[in-house]
Amino acid sequence: MPSPAEGQRRFADAILDPTAAIPAGLACPPGTERAERFAVYRNNVAVGLIEALRSTYPVVDRLVGREFFTAMARTHAFDRPPDSPVLLGYGANFPAFVAGFGPAAGLPYLADVARLEWAWLEAYHAADADPMPVAALESLPKKRLPGLRLILHPSARLLRFASPALTIWRLHQEAAEPAPIELDGRPELALILRPGTSVEAIALSPGAFAFLDGLRQNRSVALSVADALAAEPGLDVAELLAHLFEAGAFAGRDEGTEPIDQGGEA
């Protein structure tokens, strides 16, 4: 006879595998069918996971419609069940799943929109930090500015899309009328940020993205500016910095030489 722990494991495995047999030893009230009752329980678990994904990916849901999303999310739920009882982190691998989901192959932007929505959720739950004002640099001697490293806000997420995913996401918010999707091959770059209580999705030029990506890799301001100008000759760096400080993109500065963990590209 299996131990209680083994019995629980078999039960959980069967719940998340629609092809699995009903675990042996399950008792049911008289007059009821075990298979019927277990199917209801399995379906309820699937519905819970589907709705968790729907709440995390509302724009993906709007883009494909409720029926398509339900089928896609159900397949994901059984293929890649949660590995934690805390559903807050469930769905992190959904964008990758969408990218490989055959029936969605005709929607090349869908996985990018899903990546944006997951980055939005990450930014929403990121650690709080007061944005650094530009005045914090005024006390530094000018000769030390080039070697300075700016620390990105904990909520900052950099996204590089092969599709106009940011535009599509903006056009399909809950309050907006669904708009026709025009795919003209334009890639887009974005910064997802929550310096206060609201998450912002900011479009970036190639130079702005290169500058922030340089900082994310712990490169100095001078080297990051060089990256930005290489990506976008003629970029107005002073205007870019003013815009980023105003947006609350930075949480501090570092004048040392130790690496700083600023996360990766989302």
Secondary structure, DSSP 8 states (H G I E B T S, - for coil): ---HHHHHHHHHHHHT-TTS---TT----TT--HHHHHHHHHHHHHHHHHHHHHHH-HHHHHHH-HHHHHHHHHHHHHHS--SSS-GGGTTTTHHHHHHT-GGGTT-TTHHHHHHHHHHHHHHHTS-------GGGGTTS-GGGSTT-EEEE-TT-EEEEESS-HHHHHHHTSTTS-----------EEEEEE-SSSS-EEEEE-HHHHHHHHHHHTT--HHHHHHHHHHHSTT--HHHHHHHHHHHT-EEEEE-SSS--------
